[in-house]
């Protein structure tokens, strides 16, 4: 039985958002998979410079300044590319609430530009990295990600002359990623000030960046067209995270963890108490594997040539996957996850 990793052998892979948390890990993992070359594109000049320095002795990797809002730039960048992983996005919920037109430009029009440029260059595969916030969205960021998923699924049948496979993967919070809550809590503990929570009831899906990227690459390799691959993840409460982190780290900065309080400051605009990875409607068309859920397209008649069989066992899913109804991991398991991201103790 062929291994999904074989899909990447001797391929040219392009990563949008190559300087982000997910993009940087994807570069490392793809180099280990024996790709022919990796192209990275981003629009953050300073980070691109540092990444060029980091990989100056790796001939298989190049990166360049490119804006996904420019179809012309993308079409030129995608020349000769076999596989695209679209990780570039505007991801911060408050920023998307404040500047919704920027979220539309990047998270919706940017996705459509990726689709057009991929079709123009006969790219083999395109994987879009989505978010749990796309499920029953209550904010601009989630709504824009949901529209991105819809565009990617529709792209498989919208162009009759295209052989490109388009699919999406949906996951939650990457522990310790840029803009996530762990660096914020870390700084507050270092200063010995109260840890700020938006809600006592808040729960979140969480996993390591390494695990998330491995499942992104697997999803891209096994996709047949139009699916949304949902990554299974651990569930934590944010209160639990705050308590575990201060007990773990306060002594490193000369503080007694009992002296660091927890302050409830109220939810940010568009923020939910819990996150969801599948909807009630999606359950009827969802198959469950050990590490992934596979949501096949709703309009099955358009995909009648595909059987959606994969090289691993699947069973029909019978529940909505959300962080409110899922069991929380233990404090011990949470500490193990924090060990994996090298959080000090």
C-alpha positions as CSV (number, residue, x, y, z in Angstrom):
1,X,0.0,0.0,0.0
2,X,1.6,3.4,-1.0
3,X,2.4,5.8,1.8
4,X,0.9,9.3,1.6
5,X,4.4,10.7,2.0
6,X,5.3,9.4,-1.4
7,X,3.1,12.2,-3.0
8,X,5.8,14.7,-2.1
9,X,8.8,12.9,-3.6
10,X,10.5,15.1,-6.2
11,X,7.7,17.7,-6.2
12,X,7.9,21.5,-6.1
13,X,5.8,22.7,-3.3
14,X,4.7,26.3,-2.7
15,X,3.7,27.6,0.8
16,X,1.8,30.9,1.2
17,X,2.4,32.6,4.5
18,X,5.7,30.9,4.8
19,X,6.9,33.1,7.7
20,X,3.9,32.2,9.9
21,X,3.8,29.6,12.7
22,X,2.4,26.9,10.3
23,X,4.4,27.9,7.3
24,X,7.8,27.7,9.1
25,X,7.0,24.2,10.4
26,X,5.8,23.0,7.0
27,X,9.1,24.0,5.5
28,X,11.0,21.8,7.9
29,X,8.7,18.8,7.4
30,X,8.6,19.1,3.6
31,X,12.4,19.1,3.4
32,X,12.4,15.8,5.4
33,X,9.9,14.3,2.9
34,X,12.3,14.6,0.0
35,X,10.7,17.3,-2.1
36,X,12.5,18.6,-5.1
37,X,12.1,22.3,-4.1
38,X,10.0,24.5,-1.8
39,X,8.9,28.1,-2.7
40,X,7.8,30.3,0.2
41,X,5.9,33.5,-0.3
42,X,4.9,36.1,2.3
43,X,4.4,39.8,2.6
44,X,6.4,40.5,5.8
45,X,9.7,41.9,4.6
46,X,11.7,41.5,7.8
47,X,10.6,37.9,8.5
48,X,11.4,37.0,4.9
49,X,14.9,38.4,5.3
50,X,15.5,36.3,8.4
51,X,14.1,33.2,6.7
52,X,16.4,33.7,3.7
53,X,19.4,33.8,6.1
54,X,18.2,30.7,8.0
55,X,18.0,28.6,4.7
56,X,20.9,30.2,2.9
57,X,22.7,26.8,2.7
58,X,19.6,24.9,1.7
59,X,19.4,25.0,-2.1
60,X,15.9,23.5,-2.2
61,X,14.3,26.4,-0.4
62,X,13.7,29.9,-1.8
63,X,11.3,32.6,-0.5
64,X,10.1,35.9,-1.9
65,X,7.9,38.9,-1.2
66,X,4.4,38.3,-2.7
67,X,1.0,39.6,-1.9
68,X,-1.9,37.1,-2.3
69,X,-4.2,40.1,-3.1
70,X,-2.3,40.3,-6.4
71,X,-3.5,37.7,-8.9
72,X,-0.7,38.7,-11.3
73,X,2.0,38.1,-8.7
74,X,0.5,34.7,-7.7
75,X,0.1,33.5,-11.3
76,X,3.8,34.2,-11.9
77,X,4.9,32.6,-8.6
78,X,2.9,29.4,-9.3
79,X,4.7,28.6,-12.6
80,X,6.2,25.1,-12.4
81,X,4.6,24.4,-9.0
82,X,3.1,20.9,-8.3
83,X,1.5,21.4,-4.9
84,X,0.3,24.5,-3.0
85,X,-0.4,24.8,0.7
86,X,-2.3,28.0,1.3
87,X,-1.5,29.1,4.9
88,X,-1.5,32.9,4.5
89,X,-4.4,34.6,6.2
90,X,-5.6,37.4,8.5
91,X,-6.1,35.3,11.6
92,X,-6.6,37.6,14.6
93,X,-10.3,37.9,15.5
94,X,-10.2,41.5,16.9
95,X,-8.3,42.8,13.9
96,X,-10.8,41.2,11.5
97,X,-13.7,42.8,13.5
98,X,-12.1,46.2,13.3
99,X,-11.1,46.0,9.7
100,X,-13.5,43.6,8.0
101,X,-12.6,44.8,4.5
102,X,-9.0,43.6,5.0
103,X,-10.3,40.2,6.0
104,X,-12.4,40.0,2.8
105,X,-9.4,41.0,0.7
106,X,-7.0,38.5,2.2
107,X,-9.2,35.6,3.4
108,X,-11.7,35.5,0.6
109,X,-10.4,37.3,-2.5
110,X,-6.9,36.0,-1.7
111,X,-8.3,32.4,-1.8
112,X,-10.0,33.1,-5.1
113,X,-6.7,34.4,-6.5
114,X,-4.9,31.3,-5.4
115,X,-7.6,29.2,-7.2
116,X,-7.3,31.2,-10.4
117,X,-3.5,31.1,-10.4
118,X,-3.4,27.4,-9.6
119,X,-5.8,26.6,-12.5
120,X,-3.8,28.8,-14.9
121,X,-0.6,26.8,-14.1
122,X,-2.2,23.3,-13.9
123,X,-1.1,22.8,-10.3
124,X,-1.7,19.2,-9.1
125,X,-3.0,19.9,-5.6
126,X,-4.1,22.9,-3.5
127,X,-4.8,22.6,0.2
128,X,-6.4,25.5,2.1
129,X,-5.7,25.8,5.8
130,X,-9.0,26.8,7.5
131,X,-10.0,27.2,11.2
132,X,-12.5,25.9,13.7
133,X,-13.8,29.5,13.7
134,X,-15.3,28.7,10.3
135,X,-17.9,26.5,11.9
136,X,-21.1,28.4,12.8
137,X,-19.1,31.6,12.7
138,X,-19.8,34.5,15.1
139,X,-17.1,36.8,13.8
140,X,-15.6,38.2,10.6
141,X,-12.5,36.0,10.7
142,X,-14.6,32.8,11.0
143,X,-17.0,33.9,8.3
144,X,-14.2,34.8,5.9
145,X,-12.6,31.3,6.5
146,X,-15.9,29.6,5.9
147,X,-16.2,31.4,2.6
148,X,-12.7,30.3,1.8
149,X,-13.7,26.7,2.4
150,X,-16.7,27.1,0.1
151,X,-14.6,28.6,-2.7
152,X,-12.0,25.8,-2.4
153,X,-14.7,23.1,-2.6
154,X,-16.5,24.7,-5.5
155,X,-13.2,25.1,-7.4
156,X,-13.1,21.4,-8.1
157,X,-16.1,21.6,-10.4
158,X,-16.1,25.3,-11.4
159,X,-13.4,24.8,-14.0
160,X,-14.2,22.0,-16.4
161,X,-10.8,22.0,-18.0
162,X,-8.9,21.9,-14.7
163,X,-7.4,18.7,-13.2
164,X,-6.3,20.4,-10.0
165,X,-7.4,18.8,-6.7
166,X,-8.7,21.4,-4.2
167,X,-9.3,20.6,-0.5
168,X,-9.3,22.2,2.9
169,X,-8.2,21.3,6.4
170,X,-9.7,22.7,9.5
171,X,-7.9,22.8,12.8
172,X,-7.9,24.9,16.0
173,X,-5.4,26.6,18.2
174,X,-1.7,25.9,17.8
175,X,-0.1,25.9,21.2
176,X,2.4,28.7,21.6
177,X,1.8,30.2,18.1
178,X,2.2,33.9,17.4
179,X,-0.8,35.8,18.8
180,X,-2.0,32.9,20.9
181,X,-2.8,33.0,24.6
182,X,0.2,31.1,25.9
183,X,2.8,33.8,25.2
184,X,0.4,36.4,26.8
185,X,0.0,34.3,29.9
186,X,3.8,33.6,30.0
187,X,4.5,37.4,30.0
188,X,2.0,38.1,32.7
189,X,3.5,35.3,34.9
190,X,7.0,36.7,34.3
191,X,5.8,40.1,35.5
192,X,4.0,38.6,38.5
193,X,0.7,40.3,37.5
194,X,-2.8,38.9,37.3
195,X,-3.5,36.6,34.4
196,X,-6.4,38.0,32.3
197,X,-9.2,35.7,31.1
198,X,-12.0,36.7,28.9
199,X,-14.4,34.0,30.3
200,X,-14.4,31.4,33.0
201,X,-16.3,29.0,30.7
202,X,-14.0,29.3,27.7
203,X,-12.7,26.0,26.1
204,X,-10.5,25.5,23.1
205,X,-9.1,22.9,20.8
206,X,-5.3,22.8,21.0
207,X,-2.4,20.9,19.5
208,X,1.3,21.3,18.7
209,X,2.4,23.0,15.5
210,X,4.3,19.9,14.5
211,X,1.3,17.6,14.8
212,X,-0.9,20.1,13.0
213,X,1.4,20.4,10.1
214,X,1.9,16.6,9.8
215,X,-1.9,16.3,9.4
216,X,-2.0,19.2,6.9
217,X,0.5,17.4,4.8
218,X,-1.4,14.1,5.1
219,X,-4.7,15.7,4.2
220,X,-3.1,17.4,1.1
221,X,-1.7,14.1,-0.1
222,X,-4.8,12.0,0.3
223,X,-7.4,14.5,-0.9
224,X,-9.6,13.5,-3.9
225,X,-11.3,16.8,-4.3
226,X,-13.7,19.0,-2.3
227,X,-13.2,17.5,1.1
228,X,-12.7,19.3,4.4
229,X,-10.3,17.4,6.6
230,X,-10.8,18.1,10.3
231,X,-7.9,17.5,12.6
232,X,-8.7,15.8,15.9
233,X,-7.3,17.7,18.9
234,X,-7.1,17.9,22.6
235,X,-9.5,20.1,24.5
236,X,-8.6,22.4,27.4
237,X,-10.3,25.1,29.4
238,X,-8.5,28.5,29.3
239,X,-8.9,28.7,33.1
240,X,-7.1,25.3,33.4
241,X,-4.3,26.6,31.1
242,X,-3.8,29.6,33.3
243,X,-3.7,27.6,36.5
244,X,-1.3,25.0,35.1
245,X,1.0,27.7,33.6
246,X,1.3,29.7,36.8
247,X,2.0,26.6,38.9
248,X,4.6,25.5,36.4
249,X,6.4,28.8,35.8
250,X,5.9,31.3,38.6
251,X,9.0,30.1,40.6
252,X,11.2,30.7,37.5
253,X,10.6,34.5,38.0
254,X,10.8,34.6,41.7
255,X,7.0,34.6,42.3
256,X,4.7,32.4,44.4
257,X,2.0,31.0,42.0
258,X,-0.6,31.6,44.7
259,X,0.1,35.3,44.6
260,X,-0.7,35.6,40.9
261,X,-4.4,36.1,40.5
262,X,-6.8,35.4,37.6
263,X,-8.9,38.4,36.4
264,X,-12.0,38.0,34.3
265,X,-12.0,40.9,31.7
266,X,-14.9,39.8,29.5
267,X,-15.0,38.4,25.9
268,X,-13.4,40.3,23.0
269,X,-15.6,41.2,20.0
270,X,-16.7,38.2,18.1
271,X,-15.2,35.7,20.6
272,X,-17.1,32.5,21.5
273,X,-16.9,30.5,24.8
274,X,-16.3,27.3,22.9
275,X,-15.1,26.3,19.4
276,X,-16.6,23.8,17.0
277,X,-15.0,21.6,14.3
278,X,-18.1,20.2,12.7
279,X,-21.7,21.3,12.4
280,X,-24.9,19.3,12.8
281,X,-25.5,19.4,9.1
282,X,-22.0,18.1,8.4
283,X,-22.4,15.0,10.6
284,X,-24.4,13.1,8.0
285,X,-21.5,13.4,5.5
286,X,-18.6,13.0,7.8
287,X,-16.3,9.9,8.2
288,X,-14.1,9.5,11.2
289,X,-10.6,8.1,11.3
290,X,-8.0,7.8,14.1
291,X,-6.6,11.3,13.7
292,X,-8.9,13.0,11.1
293,X,-12.5,13.5,10.3
294,X,-13.3,13.8,6.6
295,X,-16.3,15.9,5.5
296,X,-17.2,15.2,1.9
297,X,-18.9,17.9,-0.2
298,X,-22.7,18.5,0.3
299,X,-23.4,18.5,-3.5
300,X,-22.5,14.9,-4.1
301,X,-23.9,14.9,-7.7
302,X,-21.1,17.2,-8.7
303,X,-18.5,14.8,-7.4
304,X,-20.1,11.5,-8.6
305,X,-16.8,10.3,-10.1
306,X,-15.1,10.3,-6.7
307,X,-15.6,7.5,-4.2
308,X,-13.8,9.1,-1.3
309,X,-12.0,5.9,-0.2
310,X,-8.7,6.3,1.6
311,X,-5.9,4.0,2.7
312,X,-7.0,4.0,6.3
313,X,-10.1,2.8,8.2
314,X,-13.0,5.2,8.5
315,X,-16.4,4.9,10.3
316,X,-19.4,7.2,10.1
317,X,-19.2,10.0,12.6
318,X,-22.3,10.4,14.7
319,X,-21.6,13.5,16.7
320,X,-20.8,17.2,16.4
321,X,-17.2,17.8,17.3
322,X,-17.1,20.8,19.7
323,X,-15.0,21.9,22.7
324,X,-17.9,22.4,25.0
325,X,-19.1,18.8,24.9
326,X,-15.7,17.1,24.6
327,X,-13.7,15.9,27.7
328,X,-10.9,18.1,28.9
329,X,-7.4,16.7,29.0
330,X,-5.9,16.3,32.5
331,X,-3.4,18.7,34.0
332,X,-0.7,16.1,33.5
333,X,-1.6,15.7,29.8
334,X,-1.6,19.5,29.5
335,X,1.9,19.7,31.0
336,X,3.1,17.1,28.5
337,X,1.7,19.3,25.7
338,X,3.5,22.3,27.1
339,X,6.7,20.3,27.3
340,X,6.4,19.6,23.6
341,X,6.4,23.3,22.8
342,X,9.4,23.8,25.1
343,X,7.6,26.0,27.6
344,X,10.0,26.4,30.6
345,X,9.3,24.9,34.0
